[in-house]
Amino acid sequence: MNRPTNRPSLRHYTSHREVVRHSSRPVGGEFRALAWLVRHPLFALVPTGIIAAAVMIGAIPSAAALGLLVLTAVVWGRLHPPSFDRWAAPTLRAFWRRWTTYRGRRWATVLAECGLARENPHTGRIDAPRVLRVRSATRSIDTLRVRLTRGQDLTVWAGRTETLADALRAHRVAVARHRPGVLTVVVERQMPFTLPIPAPAIPTDVQSVDLAALHVGEDEYGRPFHLAVPGRHVLVAGATGSGKGSLIWAPLRAMGPAIRDRLVRLHVIDLKGGAETQRGRRLFHRHATTPAEAIALLTDLRDEMKSRQQYMAEHGLRRLDLSPDTPLDLVMIDELAMLTAYGERADVREALRLLAEILTQGRACLTSVMGYVQEPSKDVVDVRELFPTRICLGVTASSHVDMVLGDGARERGALADEIPGDLAHAGIGYVIDQASRLPIRFRAALVTDDEIDELVSRCAPSTRPTLRAIGEVA
C-alpha cells in the first residue's frame, strides 16, 4: 500500500525552476539600417542631394546636369586615359567593387565558405569580418582594410589565402597586419604584367640621376619600381631565364651619366666567362671572369675601403660624400654561387671572408654589392643575411621564396615559385615593402643588346683611372 507523502515530485521542482536563456531575437531591422547609414553616409546624402537639386532648380535641369557629369567622365576616359586612370578611375573602381564584391551577403558567404566567418548560434546570422576601406589603384589590384571578428588573427587569414583567392576568382591574395584587429588584404584579380616594360631612358646629365631611387621597372600598382644603391646591398635570386639580366642592365642605364662622370665605379665579376657582361666591358672599372681575378678584385676593393675608413677616422667623418675623389664603388657579381660555394675550397673561403668584410663595413664608405644567384640556400650563399635588399624573381622551389624574402613571405602572397619560366614572364618578381611588410610584385625593364650598346657609347668613361687612396692625385 502506497503511503502518502508531502514531498514534492521532481516534476514539481522542474515546473517551478526558471531556465535563463539568451534571447535569440536579432536587433531590430530599423536600428541595423540606421547603423549601416551611419557607416555609409553617401548612400543617403547622394539621393538627398539629387532630390534637393530637383526641387530647387527643377527635375529637367538636374537630370541634364547629371547626364553631363556622366558624359564628361566618359569623354575624359576616352580622350585622355592617363589622367583619367590616375585621378578618376581608382575612385570609381573602388566604389563599384566595394558594392558588388566586398559587402553584404555575398562577401559574408564567401568568407563563411572559406572558414573566415561563422554563424551566430543565437541569431542565425553570419558574423563576417567587415571591410572598412577599399582601394583599387589599378584594374588588377584591390587593397582592403578588414576588421577581424573576435577569435581571429593574422595566422588564420594567412592559412586561407589560397582558398580565398579561388573563391574570389583572383590570381592571389596577400595579407598583413595593419593595426590591432585590422588586416591589410591585397587581392590581385589578374596578372598585372601582360607586356614587357621598356628600358629606362638614360638621363641627360648627372644632375638627373638619383642613385637612391634608380628607375628599373614598374610595380603591380603601375608605379615606377625604384632600386636604391648607396648604403644598400642587393641580392637577386632567380632561376635560369627568370630575368636577372634585367636587374643588371636597367640600373646601369638609370645611372649612366654617373658612370661617365666617374661618380660610380663598376667592379664586375662574371664567372660565366664574361658571357653576360662582356658587352658592357667599357663601362667597368674592373672586370673579373675567373675566381683568381675575382679574389684579386675583392682584395683591392677591401683595401680601398680600409683606406677610406682611415681617412674618415682622421677627419672625424661618419660617412663620405659622393665625388670623383670618393665615388660609389659598386660591385656586381653574376653567378654568386660560383664564388661562395662551387669553387675551390680555398678560393671559396677567401671570397666569403672578403665579402663578409665588405658587406658589413662598406655602407659608410660608399661601397655597395649587388649579387645574383640561382639557388639562394644558406649552404650556397652563406652571407645571404648581410644583404638588406633582397629580390626574388621566378624560382624553382617554394622554399626559396622564404629563404630570400624572409619567413612567411610566401604565405603573405609572394608566389615566386609559380611564375612561369618563359620569356613572356621574365623580369617578374617580388620584393618586401618596407612600410607595409607586404610582398610587392614588380617587373624589371627589358634591356636589349642595342640598348646596352647605346649605354656603352653614351656613358663609357673616357679613361679608367686605377684605384688610389683618398687625396692621391690621379
N, C-alpha and C positions, 0 to 999 in steps of 0.2 A: 504494500500500500504506500503510495507516494505521500510523503509528508509535505505539507505546505511550507513555504519559506518566504521570508520577506526580502531575500537578496535579489536585487535587480538582475535581469538577464544580460548577457553580452550584447544582445540586440538593443536593449535599453541604453547601455553605455554608448553604443555606436550611433544611435539615433540622436543622442544629445551632444555628441562630440562635434566641435566646429573644425572643419578642414579648411585651412587657409591656402588659397591658391592665387597665383599671379593672374591678373586679367589678360586674356588673350585678344582683347579688342584692340585694334590698331588706333593710332592717333587720328583724330578726325580729319577727313579729307580737306576741309577748308583751312585747317591750320598747316597741313603739309603744303598746300598750294601757296599759302602766304609765305612760308619759309622758303619755298622754291623761288617765288618772285623776288624776295629779298636778295637771294643769291644771283638772280638773273634780272637785274633791273631794266635792261634794254628791251626785254621781251614785252614789258608793259609800256615803257617810255616811247618806243618807236611807233606802235599803233596809236598811242595817245597823241603823239606829235602830228601824225598824219591826219587824224580826226580834227585836231585843233586847227591845223592849216586849212583843211577843207571848210571848216566853219568860218574862219576868219577871212580867207581870200577866195573861197569857192571851190567846189569839187573839181571842176574842169581845169582851172589853173594849177591846183595841187597835183592832179594826175599828170598834167603836162610837165610840171617841174620834176616829178618822179621819173617819168619816161625819159626826160632829157638827161637826168643823172645816170640812168642805166645806159642810154645811148653813148654818153661821154665815156663811161667805163669801157664799153665795147670798142669804141673807136680808138681810145687810148691804148688798149691792149693790142689792137691790130696795127696801129700806126707806129708805136714806139715800144716794142716788147721789153727792152732792157729796163726802162724806167718803170713800166707797169709791174714787171716781175719784182722789182726792188721795193716799190712803195705800196702798191695796192694788193697784188696777188697774195702775199703771205697772210694779210689780214682776212681777206675774203675766203681763202682756202682754209684757214684755221677755223673760221666761223662755220663753214659748211661741214667740215669733218667733225667738229665737236657735236653738232646737232644730228649728224647722220650716223656716227660711229661710236663716239666716246661718251654717250649719256643715255639715260633711260633704261628700259628693259633690255634692249639689245646688248648694251655694254654689260649690264649685270648678268645676263645669261651667258655671255662669252666667258666672263670671269668665273662664274659658277662651274661651267663645264671644264674649265682649266684648273679647278681646285683652288681658286683665289678668292672665292666668295662662299658664303654659307647661308642656309635658310634659317631664319629666326624661328625657333620651335614654338614660340608663343603667338606670333602674328602670322606666320607662314610667308612673310615677305623675305626677299633675298637681301641680305646685308652685304653690299659690294663696296669696295674702295671707290671713293669719289674723285673724279677728275677736277682739279682746281683750275688748270690752265692748259691751253693747247697752243703750240706754236708750230707753224708749217713754213719753215724758211724756204724749202724747195718742194717740188712736186713729189719727191721720193722720200722725204724725211718729215716725220711728226715728232715733236718733243712735248711730252706731257708731264705735268706735276700731279701726282696721285697721292691722296691722303689715305693711309692704311687704316684698316679696321683693327680692332684690338686683337692681340694674339698673333699679328703678322710682323715680319721684319724683312730686311733685305734678302736674307738667305732663302726665305720662302719663295720670293719672286725670282731670284736668280736660278732656282731649280726648275722654274716653269717657263723660262723664256722661249725655248723652242716650241713648247706646246702652245703658248700664247701667240707666237708668230704664225703657226699653222692656222690657228683659229681666226686670226685677223687677216689671213691670206697675205701676210707680209713676208719680206725676204728675211728679216731678222728683227729681234727685239733685244735691246740692251737696257740694263737698269743700274742705278747708282743711288746712294743715299744723299738726299738734298739737305734735309734737316730732320730733327726727330719727328717721326711719324709721317714724313713726306718723302716720296721717292721721285727721282727723275727717270722717266721711261722714254726711251728713244725707239720709235717704230720706223724701221726702214721698209717702205712699202714696195720698193723695187730697186734694182741695181742702179746706182746713180750715175755710173760712168758708161756711156754707150759708145763714145768716140775718144780717140787719143787726145791728150792735152798737148797743144802746140808748145814748142820750146820757148822758154822765156827770152824776151828780147835782151840783147846786150846793151847795158846802159851806155849813154852817150859819153859820160865823163865820170870821174871817180867820186864827185860830189853826189852823184845819183845812186851810189852803191851803199846799201845798208847791210853790213856783214852780220848784224844781229837779226835780220829778217830777210833772208835771201828767198826770192820767189822761185819755187821749184815745182809747183803744180797747183792743184785745186783740191779742196776737201769736199766731203759729201754734201755740205750745205751751199756749195757754189762759191765759197770764199777762197781767196788765194791761200795756198799752203806754204808757210814760211819755215825756213830752217835757220837756226842760229848757230854760228861757228865760234866766234871768240868766247873763251871761257867755257866752252862745252866740248864734250867728246861724244861722237855719234857712232852707234853700232847699227848696221843694217843687215838683217838676216833675211834670206830668201833662197828658194830652190833655184836650180838652173832654169833660166827662161822667165824668172819672175820679174825682171826689170831692174836689177841692181845697177846696171849701166846708166839708167836714167838719173839715179841719185849720185852718180859720179859727175856726169857732164852738165846736168841742169844747174847745180850750184856753181860750177866753174863759169858758165855763161853769165849767171847773175852777178858774179864778182869780177868779170873780165877786166874792166879798167883798173881795178885794184891790183891785179896781177901785172898788168902792163906798167903801172907806176911803181912797182916794187913794194907796195904796201902789204902784199901777200906773197909768200914764197911757198911753192908747192914741192913737197917731198913725197914722191910717188913710189910705192912698192907694188909691183905686179909680178907675182911668182908664177904666172902662166906664160912666162917668157915674154911678157910685154904685149900679149895679143890684144888686150882690151884697151890699153892706154898708149900704145906706140904712136897712134895718130896725133896725139897732143903733145908729143915729146918736147917741142919748142917752148911750151908753156912752163915746163917744170924746172925747178932749181936743181933737183936731184932726181934720178930715175934708177931704181934698182930692180933687176929682173932675176937675181939669184939669191939664195939665202946669205951667202957671204957678203954680197953688196948690200943687202937689206940690213944686216947687223952693223956693217960699217956706217951706213946712213943713220941708223938709230943711235949709234955711239956718238957720232959727230953732233947730232941734234941734242943729245943729252948734255954733251959738253957745252954747247951754246946756251942751253937752258941754265946750266950751273953758272956760267959767266954772267948771265942776266941776273940771276939771284944775288950774286956778289955785288953787282952794280946797284941793285935795289937796296941791299943792306947798307952799302956805303953812303947812299944818298937818302936813306930814310923813306923809301917809296914802298907802298903796299901793292901797287900794280903799275904796269908800263902803259904809256900812251902809244897809240899806233902811229908810226912814222917810217920813212925809208931807212932810218938807222935802227929802228926796232920794229920790223914788220911782223905780221902774223905768220908764224911757221905752221903750216897746215900739212899734216902727214895723212896721206890717203893710202890705205893698204887693201888691195884687192886680193881675195882668197886668203883671208887672215889665218885660216886653219893651217895652211902650209907653213906658216911662221910659228904658230903656237902649239901645234900638235903632231903634224905629219912629217916634219923634217928630221934631220939627225938630232939625236938626243941632246948633244952638247949645244947645237945651234938653237934648239927649242928652249933650253934652259936659259941661255944668254938673252934670247929675244924676249922671253917673258920677264926677265929681270929688268931689261931696259924699258919695255913697255910699261910695266908697273910703276917705274920711277917717273916716266914722262906723264902718265895718266894721273898720278897723284900730286904732282908738283907743277904741272905745266900751265895751270889756269891763269895765275897772276903774271906768268912770264910770256903771255901771248903765244902759247904752244897748244895746238889742238890736234886731235886724232880722229879720223873717220875710218872705221873698219868695216869690211864687207865679208860676210861668211854665209855658207850654205847650211851648215849644221851647228846650231848655237848651244849645244850642251856644255856643261861645265868642264867635262873632260877635254873638249876641243878648244873652248875659249875660257881659260882659267881666270882671265881678267875681265870677264863679262860685266860684273857688278861695278866696275870702275867707269863705265860709260853712262853718264846721266841721261842722255837721249838715246832711246832705243826704238828702232823701227822694224816692224815685221811685215815683210811682203808675203807672197804666197809661199807656204811651207808644205812639207810632205807629211807631217805628223801633228796631231792636236797638242801633244805635249810641248812642242816647240813654241807654241804661242805664249804659254805662261813662262817658259824659260826666258823669252825675250822681253815681254811686256809686264811680267810680274804675276804673282799668284792671283787667280780668279779672273784674269783678263778675258779668257775665252768665255767664261760663264756670263760676263758682262757684255758679250756681243762681238768680241774680236775673233771672227771665224776665218782667220787667215789660212787655215788648212783646207778650207772649202773654196778658195779662189782657184778657178781653173788655170792650168799651167800653159795656156796657149797665148799667142801673140796678142789676141784681142783683149786680154786681161793683164798684160804686162804692165808693171808700174803701180798696180793697185796694192795697197797695204794699210796697216793700222799703226797709229801712234796714240799714246795715252795723253789726253788733255790734262794739263797741269792744274787747271781750275776745278773742273768737274770730276776728274779721275775717270771719265768715261772714255772708252776706245773711240777714236775718230778715224773714219776711213778717208783715204785720200788717194789721188792718183798722181804720180810723178810725171813730169812732162817728157814727151818722147823727143830725143835729140838725135837727128840723123847724121850720117857721115859728113854730108855737105855743111851742116850747121856746126859740126866740130871744126871743119876746115875754116869756116868763116871766123870762128872764135880764135883759132890759131893765127890767122892772117891779121886780125884786128888787134889782138891783145897779147901776143907773144912779146916778152921784154926784149929790148934791143940788145942788151948784154946780160950775162948771168954772172954777177959777182960771187966770189967764193964766200963761205962763211967767215965771219970775222967777229971779234969781240966788240962790245959796245964802246963807241968812242974812237975805234980804229978807223983810219981813213981808208976808203975802198981803193 
